[in-house]
Amino acid sequence: MTLAGLAALSLAAGIPAAQAATIAVLQGLDKTTARVSRFDAPVDQSVKFGTLVITVKACVKAPPEEPPNTAAFLEIDKVQPGETNNVVSKQVFSGWMFAASPAVSALEDPIYDINVLDCKSETAAAPSKGPAGK
């Protein structure tokens, strides 16, 4: 479902339109090392996590006056070396992930777990700096 489709669905259900964001905050778990990493993934830009290449297509968040509900549409590819030094890419996930219910739509991979934590705008991503130092 596209972002426009999600907005139309929310309006039809009488729910205020979700707020689109430009950055998805994701959490990745590498099961072999037990390392958890939190990272930002800008919409329509690919980011790497281990052998995964994650592309966020949309990230929406409920308005502050509504119950917390954040969702992101992700496309996840697994990159592996192939024969004669070629790189083989295989799509392992494509769909919406929900922060409040990660088990509803999850990546099924023996090595990695990916979860959506939040959506934020680029303006909120960089904290303002104080006055120049003395």
N, C-alpha and C positions, 0 to 999 in steps of 0.2 A: 504494500500500500504506500502510495506517495505521501509526501507531507501535505499536499493539498487534499488528498483523500482523507487523511487523518483529521485535518481541520474540518472538512465537510461532515465527517462522521460525528465529531464532537459537537458541532452545531446542531445536527439532526437529533442528537440525544439530549440536547438542552444543556450541554456542558460548555462553559466558556472555552474559546479556542486556546489551544496550547501555544506556548511561546517557543518559536524556533530559536535555536542557538547555533553558534558557529564552531563550537568545540565540544567534543564529547570527552568526559573524564572516564577512563577505563581502568580496570584492574586486571592484571594478568598473573596467573600462577603457573610456574614451571614445576611440574610434579616431580621431575627427576632431581632437582636441587632444593625443592621446597621454598623457593624464593618467590615472594609476592612483590610485584611492581605496580605502581600507580603511575599512569602517564596520560598526557593529553593527546587527543587525535582530532586535528582540524577536519571539518567537513570537506569532502572531495579531495583529500590528500591522503596518501598512503603512509602508514607508519609500520615499522617492523617490531615484532616481539618474538624473539627466537627465530624459528623458521617460518613464522606466520607473517603475512602481510595483510594489515587490516585497513580497510577503506570505509570511513563513515559516510553514508549517503545523506542521512538526516538525523537530527537530534532534537527532540521536543521535550518540553518540561511544562508541567501544569502551573498555572498562575499561583502566586503565593497564598491567595485566599482559598485555594482548593486543597484537597488532600494531596500529599506528595506523590507524584507519578511522573517518572522520567523514562523515556524510551529512545532507543537509537536504532536506525536501520544500518546494519553492518554487512559488509562483504568481506569474507576472510578466505585468503588463499594460503596454501601450504607450499613452500618453495623447497625443492630438493634437488640435489645434483643428479643429472641424468647421464646417459652414455655420451662419450666423447666430449666431456666438459660442457655439455649443454645443461641449462637450468630448466627443470620441469616444474610448472606451477599447476596446482590442482585446487579448485574451489572446494572448501570444506564446510562453509556456512554462508548462507545468504538469507537475511530476514531481520525481523525486529527483535531486540533484546530489551527486557524491562528491568529496571533497577529494583522495583518492589517485589517482583516475582521472577528471579533469575532462572528457575527450573522450568518455566513455561516454554521458553525458547532458548536453548543452550547449545553451545558448541560441544560436540561430542568428539573428543580427541584424547588419545591415551597419554599425551605429554603435557598439553596446555589446557587451561581454563581461562576464559575471558568473561568479564562481567562489566556491565554498565553501572557507573556510580552516580554520574551527574551530567548535566549539560550546562554550559556557560557561554556567555558572549565574549567576544574578543576584548571588548572594553573592560570587562570585569577580570580578565586574565592577568593583566599587568598592574600590580599595586603602584600607587603613586609614591613618588619619592619625596622626602622632606627637603627642607632647604639645604643648600650646599654646605658642606662641612666647614668647620672653623679651623 
